[in-house]
Amino acid sequence: MEINYGDTAFILISSAFVFLMTPALAFFYGGMVGRKNVLNTLLSSFFICGLASVLWVAIGYSLAFGSDHGGIIGSFEHIFFNGLTGDPGTYCDSIPDTLFATFQMMFAIITPALITGSLVGRMRFSALFIFIAIWSVVVYYPLAHMVWGDGGLFAKLGAVDFAGGNVVHISSGVSGLVACIMLGRRRGHGMLSYKPHNIPFVVLGAALLWFGWFGFNAGSALGANSLAVHAFITTNTSAAMGLLSWLLIEKILHGKPTMLGAATGAVVGLVAITPGAGFVPIWAAFIIGALVSPICYFFMSVVKTKFGYDDSLDAFGCHGIGGVWGGIATGIFTKASINDVARWNGLIYGDVKLFLAQIISIIATIIIAAVGTFVIISIMKLFMKIRVTEAEEANGLDISEHSESAYPSFTGLD
């Protein structure tokens, strides 16, 4: 196995694309909150660029991709990237194993950042910091090993996840739901209207997420090859259909399409194609993207209202539900001839094996994320206050948690 410089250059660039997605997410979420919480919301994503990077190099890569223990977790053999040589390794045959580890680090950064969308406006920053650190170790690293690790449980089962439907989206979305329920609703939830203070921020974030997602999905081919091209076009097609589908829903239900809806539709289209981008035919991306918007819209507008949980920015509605649909759709539309990692064709071709493996892996991911989050927050509550006081919440977390103001001379949308 020799280093291919074209593949190496492509994955280096893809890694940078995926890194950009976390600051992009900060803008996407930051624009949706009131002005008194924008810096706290931005920081809630941005600090993870530091924390998750350090954790990944220290122990994360080793636990996720080290030698297998029971199909559930790796080992400590690669702590601080020990033993990574710069030659192709177990997971890559044409790029340095240090580059594979670096590419995977970017996923470990954005995944916990997605959770923060469920928690804005009410969680102490110190508590969030500790929660994200523990969650990465307890939930993310084992899931990454089970799905992508050598000897991982879900991989043995035959379930496929091209770029992180289970590992990234379902895990973060479900964790966000559990965490927001345990944290409790925001002050005035159900009575006050929470308006986005800066929709151009949301658009900037969504556009950069879309851009970065090409590195996320096409880069998961781990080479500059035809599979990367295939993943690139399925990704864009699903995002485009998600956007159009959301606009259509708004036009039918409310008479007017919105910019916020267009941004949301594009993002859920991207979420839905992530597990299947390198497995499903291009025509299937039209269906996956078109259907994810009504499914997510239903959960955000009907289910959330009925159950009354305060998933502030719909991390569960977007990523949890979009990821579940994407995983199921991968089990329906996968064609093994596109990517031989898939052992079987999807349900639509008359084979039920992959579909059942997908369902089992999705249910297992939901349980791992939900139980892991519940246990972490339950233990944290014994030792510290995880929620700000009512007065601090009323003042906004920018001032109460950081003594900063994004718009010091501006009065308006709170």
Disulfide bonds with the S-S distance in Angstrom:
none
